[in-house]
Amino acid sequence: MKKLLLKINKGILFACVSMYFGTGWSLVFFQFPSAEGLTPDTYYDQFVPQVTRATDFFTIMTMVMMVSAIIMIIEHWKSVKKWFPIGVLAGVIVATLLTMTYIFPYNEQMSEGISQMAQLQEVLSKWMRLNVVRVSIWTFEWLCMLLYFLIDFKEDR
């Protein structure tokens, strides 16, 4: 039963890092190119409700990821494999700090309303650059889990 629960935990963590990975790259490839067409009159409906829902969902998911990574670290503490969940946990912490410190203030500005095109362009530009950094961190987290599974699979053969 313990082995099954540990496998489920790893699956949950991989699902979570995959959610961040997919959401992030979707943002970069599909949402960012549309940003130049946004105006003070149109950005709100295209941005604020989606970011608000994502923030609510990912706040809970981030806590799940931290617990899940810690469980994996404990499981593999005496093994080199501990470095993969340590990498994930470090990435989650850094991405969370980046989000709370630098990205949330831009989210708040957009939620409060931006009426000037120059300000909107500046806020969106900075927000997108910060999100590219965050997507890079999420990609690192995903690669940590992928490598863990590749190594784990190789050892099982």
Salt bridges, closest charged atoms under 4 A:
GLU75 OE2 - LYS10 NZ 2.92
GLU75 OE1 - HIS76 NE2 3.71
GLU122 OE2 - LYS126 NZ 2.88
ASP152 OD1 - LYS81 NZ 2.76
GLU155 OE1 - LYS81 NZ 2.96
